[in-house]
Amino acid sequence: MTEPQRNNQRVGALRPNQLLHTYGIGSVADLPSLSVMTLGLEHWELARSDLVTEDRLLAAIRVKLGRQVQALRLPPHLPETTDPFGEWARVGVPVALFPTWLRCSDTRCNRLARADAGFFELLPHAYLPDKVRYVHSCRGNGGRRPTAVPARFVLACGNGHLDDFPWSYFAHRGVDPGAGHSLKMSERGSTGEAANIFVSCDECGASRPMSDSLGVLAEQNLPACRGRHPHLGTYDPCDVPTRTLALGATNSWFAMQLRVFSLPRADHPVDQVVAEFWQTLQLLAGLDAATAKMLMPTQTCWPELEPYGVDRVWKAIGDRAKADPEAEDDSDDLDLLKPEWLAFTAGTGTELPDFTTRPERVPPVHRDWLKQVVLAPRLREVGALYGFTRIDAPEWDVLETSDLRRAQLSINDPTWVPCAEMRGEGIFLRFDEDRVAAWENQPEVKQREQTLIRAHELWRAQRQLPPGGWPGLRYLLLHTFSHVLIREVALECGYSAAGIGERVYARHGEPFTAGVLLYTAAPDSEGTLGGLVSLGRADRLGPLIERALEAARLCSSDPLCAEHDPTMHGRLSGAACHACLFASETSCERGNHYLDRALLVDTLVDSGFGFFA
């Protein structure tokens, strides 16, 4: 992470996947002594940003952002060396100071002012970027200059805007005090509550508690939204009321991203690599063999192809040129899950660097409902960020989120989007489609479905969303099963529950799908240690599923959890809570919604219609 306005001062480090989940464009990263915002795409240096080839993901991004998107790119990066002043130290994701208001940490001073007001100085640190900080010249305790910390509050609105808190406006109750007025922020108590935090003016004596900026008082005491996008440096017209957020609040940034697995295009690894980089290599196909072989080492993808030799690569290019070109799917209903389902259910093993699968025997005790088990020792997942929201998370199918709520990554239409590569392992479980269809048609099950549908419609009505979007009872069944299995797997495989993701395949159209994939994904080898795949063996998977289902029968919050009526408050889940089903944000693909233990097993209240009852 580098701050462009400060001569590329290095201020910290992030993992690549954090730029998709937590600290992406427009988000605020709370560093030890600084608070910075990741800037828009116009500020990124592309010279050190590698291209990623994933055609399915690129086609899906084009559906959302337009056909001008030409590439997926990794964050700019150079390997670290022992020279703290080397070129690597000036390469990174660009950030800028936000919020721009700072407060002196000395309790006898508490000066509150803008960072560029002349009261604070930035102290760089070439060897330890996390030590970069602002200091105040008041010479506080011990004669040292105390650290200036970021102001604790900011303003945001539901249209994705974020702004500095209007400290002077708020302290002086909307009256412009003119020049020469200095502010302080002090706490009068030990609880840290907003009612005990006061903003005051030394010159005129004005003082006000921060509690006046929260709740129903916010509409009376805060100015209208300015429509500011600090990551872009732009202002939009906006008529949405602003809200006060604590710095670092989880609802200040929600990622909107798409993720796909790299699927096989050929049986041999070299044919697979040629297919991935065909847009570059197809230029060589029209040349004679001698010229093409001479130019091969000049291609950017040559490091991937070099181990196979020039002759074998030339043969793969010729075979690819003779084959029919794959049609690019740019339809609005682009299905990212169908190709994955077909790859996992092919019935044969695959040995490729980024997609290795091995069929496994189904545990005998579960053969009445479990049709297929596939172990995946190697998987490659590519995720791309294409927008974000604030205040409220995207609708649980992010493709439905309106463009008004989605904040842009750049001022102009982007020609590329940031992405991250993650590798891991997984277990794929395919349910018997006939057994699932028969369960869906049971009268008791249909009655439960109507209750959940009413709650779903009420939830959307409360948020002024159009009707529709019901994922189907099959999805709730598989999603709930995935969550109970994640909890049990985490106890056995050595990975934390937050490091295990899910992919739910629940489709009523052709092809009919009913299955789940549990997988790990990390930007290094941490996610491919084999602990998860080892649990997929028949002798271990059977008892694992039994324990997971048994644990789902009783929740420590029962009977409240089992008695929960989702229609009372318009909730998207039935018998589900943090004690029994909810998973971390990185694990669940639907934000811990559309879950119901009663669809799996008998609970204290409902019985007889669970799939495993």
Secondary structure, DSSP 8 states (H G I E B T S, - for coil): -EEGGGTSEE-----TTHHHHTS-TT-EEE-SS-EEEE--GGG--GGG--EE--HHHHHHHHHHH-TT--EEE--------S-TTSGGGG-S-BEEESS-EEEE--TTT-EEEETTSSSEEEE--SS-GGG-EEEETT--GGGS--EEEE-SEEEE-TTS-EEE--HHHHHTTT----TT--EEEEE-SSS--GGGEEEEETTT--EEEGGGGSGGGHHHHS-----EETTTTEE----S--EEEETT-GGG-EEEEEEEE---SSSSHHHHHHHHTHHHHHHHHTS-HHHHHHHGGGSTTHHHHGGG-HHHHHHHHHHHHHS--------TT--SHHHHHHHHTSSS-EEETTEEEEEE---GGGTTTEEEEEEEEEEEEEEEEEEEESSS---SSGGGS-TTTSB-SSSS--SEEEEEEEEEEEEEEEE-HHHHHHHHTSHHHHHHHHHHHHHHHHHHHHTT--S-----HHHHHHHHHHHHHHHHHHHHHSS-GGGEEEEEEEESSSS-EEEEEEEE-BSSGGGGSSTTGGGGSHHHHHHHHHHHHHHHT--TTTTTTTT--TTTTT-S-SS--TTTT---TTT-TTTT-S--GGGTS--SS--S-STT-
